[in-house]
């Protein structure tokens, strides 16, 4: 993930606590946000269907957050 480090971004958004602390810094990002969603790979347990349910729930939470965020972003 070193290629984009020198590029300019308006927004950099991390989506888990681990990414917030371990992701590289993007010095040319105008805005940086952290959306700490549950990591489904760590949280999902049980049968395949039960694990899939966790992944889908987190996916849907991220989708809702994106939709709300996009409605407030000024371009």
HELIX and SHEET records of a PDB file:
HELIX    1   1 UNK A    3  UNK A    6  5                                   4    
HELIX    2   2 UNK A   17  UNK A   22  1                                   6    
HELIX    3   3 UNK A   40  UNK A   43  1                                   4    
HELIX    4   4 UNK A   48  UNK A   72  1                                  25    
SHEET    1   A 2 UNK A   9  UNK A  14  0                                        
SHEET    2   A 2 UNK A  29  UNK A  34  1                                        
END                                                                             
